[in-house]
Amino acid sequence: MTDFAAIDFETANWYPSSVCSVGIVIVRNGVITEKIYSLIRPEPDWYAYWNTRVHGLTQADTADAQVFPQVWKDIAPKIADLPLVAHNSRFDEGCLRAVHRCYQMDYPDYTFSCTLRAARKTFGKSLPNHQLQTVASRCGFDLKSHHHALADAEACAVIALQICANS
């Protein structure tokens, strides 16, 4: 896998449609060619205490942000021909589907790969866990801003480049 887009969402609350930030790292020919980060006004537009505690974002951070359809219209053409990769892709794919459904947008047939599943297969019990920061560290990436969508997407891209090439 040398061409893909690593993606990560953060959510404002427990609704998967409540994406409040997105990070995307585009890889072409095995090289990171573009990084995209955007705050998003979530739907529903409220923040759960625990979500804010994880990523640090609050309603004040996204009050003036664009809603998902406005953000996605700029992103979608850049990733249209690429498979998507996420660490625990079930979460990120679920968010992407939910927010498309929420805004009654047609959902493209995105193909997802999961670096969490690949890491479990590749590293097995040689790691204490398969969390993003643990796997990223094993792959030589220092994830200093865990739960910042762009930092997490970049960690995912590094992992994918190292262990998904042969998966």
C-alpha positions in Angstrom: 0.0 0.0 0.0 1.8 3.1 -1.2 -1.2 5.4 -2.1 -3.8 6.1 0.6 -5.2 8.7 2.9 -4.9 8.2 6.7 -7.9 9.7 8.5 -8.7 10.5 12.1 -11.8 12.1 13.6 -12.4 13.4 17.1 -16.0 13.7 18.3 -17.7 16.2 20.6 -19.9 13.6 22.4 -21.0 10.0 22.1 -22.9 10.5 18.8 -20.7 9.4 15.9 -22.0 12.3 13.8 -20.6 14.8 16.3 -17.2 15.1 14.5 -15.5 18.2 15.8 -12.1 17.8 14.0 -10.6 15.8 11.2 -7.0 15.1 10.3 -6.0 13.6 7.0 -2.6 12.6 5.7 -2.4 11.9 2.0 0.3 9.4 0.9 1.3 8.9 -2.8 4.0 6.6 -3.9 4.9 5.9 -0.3 5.5 9.6 0.5 3.4 12.0 2.6 2.3 14.6 0.1 -0.3 16.6 2.0 -1.7 17.1 5.5 -5.1 18.5 6.2 -6.6 19.5 9.5 -9.9 21.2 10.2 -12.1 22.0 13.1 -15.8 21.2 12.4 -18.9 22.5 14.2 -20.4 19.2 15.4 -23.9 17.8 15.1 -25.3 17.6 17.6 -23.4 20.7 18.8 -22.6 20.0 22.4 -19.5 18.6 24.2 -19.5 15.8 26.6 -17.1 16.2 29.5 -15.2 13.0 28.8 -14.7 13.8 25.1 -13.2 17.2 25.9 -11.0 15.6 28.5 -9.6 13.3 25.8 -8.9 15.8 23.0 -9.2 19.2 24.7 -11.6 20.7 22.3 -14.6 22.7 23.5 -17.6 24.4 22.1 -15.7 27.7 22.0 -13.1 26.1 19.7 -15.7 25.1 17.1 -18.3 27.8 17.5 -17.2 29.6 14.3 -16.0 26.4 12.5 -17.7 25.2 9.3 -20.2 22.3 9.4 -19.1 19.0 8.0 -20.6 19.4 4.4 -18.6 22.6 4.0 -15.4 21.0 5.2 -15.9 17.8 3.3 -16.5 19.5 -0.1 -12.8 20.5 -0.1 -11.5 17.2 1.2 -13.5 14.7 -0.8 -11.9 15.5 -4.2 -8.4 15.1 -2.7 -9.1 11.5 -1.4 -11.7 10.3 -4.0 -9.3 7.8 -5.6 -7.6 6.7 -2.5 -8.3 3.9 0.1 -8.7 5.3 3.6 -6.7 4.0 6.5 -7.4 4.5 10.2 -6.3 3.1 13.5 -9.5 1.3 14.7 -11.1 2.0 11.4 -14.5 0.9 12.8 -14.7 4.1 14.8 -13.6 6.5 12.0 -15.6 4.8 9.3 -18.6 4.8 11.6 -18.2 8.6 12.1 -17.8 9.2 8.4 -20.9 7.2 7.6 -22.9 8.8 10.5 -22.1 12.4 9.5 -22.9 11.7 5.9 -26.2 10.3 7.0 -26.8 13.2 9.4 -26.5 15.7 6.6 -28.2 13.5 4.0 -25.1 13.4 1.9 -24.4 10.5 -0.5 -21.8 8.3 0.9 -19.1 7.3 -1.6 -17.9 3.7 -1.5 -14.8 4.4 0.6 -12.6 1.4 1.2 -11.1 1.3 4.7 -8.0 -0.5 6.1 -7.3 -0.7 9.8 -3.8 -0.3 11.2 -5.1 -1.6 14.6 -5.9 -5.0 13.0 -2.7 -4.9 11.1 -0.7 -4.2 14.2 -2.3 -7.0 16.1 -1.4 -9.3 13.2 2.1 -8.0 12.8 3.2 -7.5 16.4 1.0 -9.9 18.3 2.0 -10.1 22.0 5.4 -8.4 21.5 3.7 -5.1 22.4 1.9 -4.5 25.7 -1.1 -3.2 23.8 -2.0 -2.1 20.3 -3.0 1.5 21.1 -2.1 4.1 18.5 0.7 5.6 20.6 2.2 2.2 21.4 2.2 1.0 17.8 3.4 4.4 16.5 6.3 4.3 18.9 7.2 0.8 17.8 7.2 2.1 14.2 9.6 5.0 15.2 7.0 7.8 15.3 6.8 10.0 18.5 3.2 10.8 18.9 3.5 13.9 21.1 -0.1 15.2 20.5 -2.2 12.1 20.9 -5.9 12.8 20.2 -5.1 15.7 18.0 -6.7 14.5 14.7 -3.8 15.5 12.5 -1.2 14.0 14.8 -3.1 10.8 15.0 -3.6 10.6 11.2 0.1 11.1 10.7 0.9 8.4 13.2 -1.5 6.1 11.4 0.1 6.9 8.0 3.6 6.0 9.4 2.2 2.8 10.7 0.5 2.0 7.5 3.6 2.6 5.5 5.6 0.3 7.7 3.3 -2.6 8.3 0.4 -2.5 5.8 2.6 -2.6 2.7 2.6 -6.4 2.9 -0.8 -6.9 4.5 
